[in-house]
Amino acid sequence: MSGLNRAASIDDLRTIAKRRIPRFAFDLVDGGAESERNLRRNVEAFEEVELTPRYMVDVSQIDTKATMFGQTYNQPFGMAPIGMLNVFWPDADLTLAHLCKRENIPYVASSASSTRLESLAEAADGNGWFQLYVSSNKTVTEGLISRAESAGYDVLMVTADVPAAGKRDRDIRNQLSVPFRFTPEVILQLVSNPTWALASLKHGRPNIANYADLLQGATSYADVQKTLITPGFTWDDLARLRARWKGRLLVKGVLHPDDARRCAEVGCDGIVVSNHGGRQVAFGPPTIEALPPIAEAAGGRMKIILDSGIRRGADLIRAKALGADFAFAGRALAYGVGAGAARGADRAMEILKLELVRALGQLGATSFDTVRLPDVTKRPAHR
Ligand SMILES: Cc1cc2nc3c(=O)[nH]c(=O)nc-3n(C[C@H](O)[C@H](O)[C@H](O)COP(=O)(O)O)c2cc1C
């Protein structure tokens, strides 16, 4: 598809995806909580961080590698966990897991993925990490942990920012429901997006694969929520999880320096400074603003990863300059799949890599690893 080659940015891929995907499915990925202020601020706040170019350094060779937990990746970012992504585009999960393996970057399989965690581990082939949602049912949580262990995942990323699902106004307006209902409006959207409809028909209706058996009897969204998440996940549970999981343990969804300090005390190997891509609340800080005091509080005791709002290669450098070791992109790569399946995912990756190398060159940095705080001239106004 020639449109893909003309896509110059992640935003262009988003525009193409929007044209190809029925509104209810596009909004499920594109949308954020309530007024979507946090979703917008994530992206704007990155743009407010200025980096001063430096020249007359030989930048003919630029090294973008980054090492995390003993493994060296080709890029300083990976694919964030995204649940139910096959609704956005059929087979999106496996497409991205294969991409991550090929590009040698980490792929984080979501507890709520549309593909079983075992198949994703196989596709990511040594580059897979597993994201855990703690369920209100202890047996369900333990089941996921031992399956992740058997599948060979070493890094477990437990998501802390879901005491409840976010309130996403677009999904409510689109009347997204469980079980899925074919309302006249949905049928009209399917007819207007035949490529998506045919591809989806071929792959069958996506489900939340890791819980498929448990959710068979679910008749409401509340049932699904109770199986997937719990409002009762506490610091004591995190300490128990630390004792239970022998591999690397990360907490995803840290926004306060005191929470970061506590994660270090519990013995976590890292944290993900994340606001779930602006999907949980509208009132919170963008992650690039939350990052500096958190990095200070962590004081080098753990790895700091950042996600939420990465749309440009330069955002990776901004995050690194303000204290992150690594980053995750969620929607950036997902929009690629939505724009053109595997070729679209490749294009998204190509764009981010090109932007990263170009930006490093303009900053006189021969490697991502050497980017430091003084490269930033204008920091976000954080509290
Ligand atoms: C459609 C969608 C589903 C998501 N599902 C999960 C999930 O299952 N588990 C999780 O920890 N985070 C989930 N997230 C959050 C992402 O892991 C990540 O934090 C977020 O996408 C980063 O923001 P960005 O999309 O602006 O890059 C989801 C995000 C989106 C957009």
The ligand as a Gaussian input file, in Angstrom:
#p B3LYP/6-31G(d) Opt

LIG

0 1
 C       -5.900000      -0.461000      23.984000
 C       -4.944000      -0.505000      25.130000
 C       -4.947000      -1.612000      25.957000
 C       -4.032000      -1.694000      27.007000
 N       -4.001000      -2.842000      27.782000
 C       -3.103000      -2.923000      28.770000
 C       -2.992000      -4.121000      29.511000
 O       -3.647000      -5.108000      29.238000
 N       -2.117000      -4.133000      30.545000
 C       -1.339000      -3.049000      30.871000
 O       -0.570000      -3.103000      31.822000
 N       -1.401000      -1.922000      30.145000
 C       -2.243000      -1.831000      29.095000
 N       -2.285000      -0.693000      28.353000
 C       -1.342000       0.406000      28.628000
 C       -0.053000       0.228000      27.833000
 O        0.695000      -0.856000      28.327000
 C        0.850000       1.478000      27.932000
 O        1.003000       1.858000      29.264000
 C        0.287000       2.650000      27.133000
 O       -0.242000       2.227000      25.903000
 C        1.386000       3.665000      26.902000
 O        0.895000       4.806000      26.304000
 P        0.977000       5.095000      24.725000
 O       -0.085000       4.250000      24.100000
 O        0.692000       6.550000      24.624000
 O        2.352000       4.700000      24.272000
 C       -3.146000      -0.616000      27.261000
 C       -3.146000       0.480000      26.406000
 C       -4.007000       0.538000      25.335000
 C       -3.935000       1.722000      24.404000

